[in-house]
Amino acid sequence: MKRTDLERALRMAGCYLKREGASHCLWINPRTGVVEAVPRHAEIKEPLARKILKSLSA
C-alpha cells in the first residue's frame, strides 16, 4: 500500500499527524488517544498497514 493511501485512510477515520520524525511519522486517534508510528517509506507492506489501521481503530 502506498503511504499516501494509508494517510488518506487515517485522515478519513479522524486521525491526525502528531509529529514527523526522521524515519517515522506519529499519528494519533483523538477519540482513543492511541498513537502509532507510520514509516516514511513510499510503499508500506500490507500486513503493517492493516496493523496500523486496526490499532488506530480506522
N, C-alpha and C positions, 0 to 999 in steps of 0.2 A: 504494500500500500504506500502511496506517495505521502510524504509528510504533510503536504498542503491539504490532501483529502482528510487525513486524520485530524488536523487542526480545525478544518471546517466542521467536521462531525462534533468535535468537542465544543466549538462555539455554539452550534445549534442546540446542544444539550445544556447550555447555560454556563459552561466552564469558561474561565478566562486565564490569560497568561499572567502569572505572578511575577516571574523574573526570567531573564535569559542568562545562562552561564556560557562557558567556553564550549562545552560539548553537549549540554542538555538544556532544555527549557523546562521550567516548572509550571505546571498547570494546576489550577485549584477549582474544585467544585464548591461554590459558596453555600449551597444547601447542606452539604455533609461535612465540609471542612477538610476533605481529603485532598492531599497534594500528591501529584505524580510527576515523575521525570520523563520527558519525551526527548529521545535522542535527536540530534540535529542532522541526521543523515537524510539524503534525498529519498531513499527508499527505506521503509521500516517493514520488517518481516511480519507476516500476517498474525502469527501467534502472539507476538509482542503487542501489536496494535489492538488485538482483541482483549489482551490483559489490561492495557491502559484504559480502553473504553469501559471495561467491566468494573475496574477499580474506581473509576470516576463516576460510575453509575450513568454513563452516557448511552 
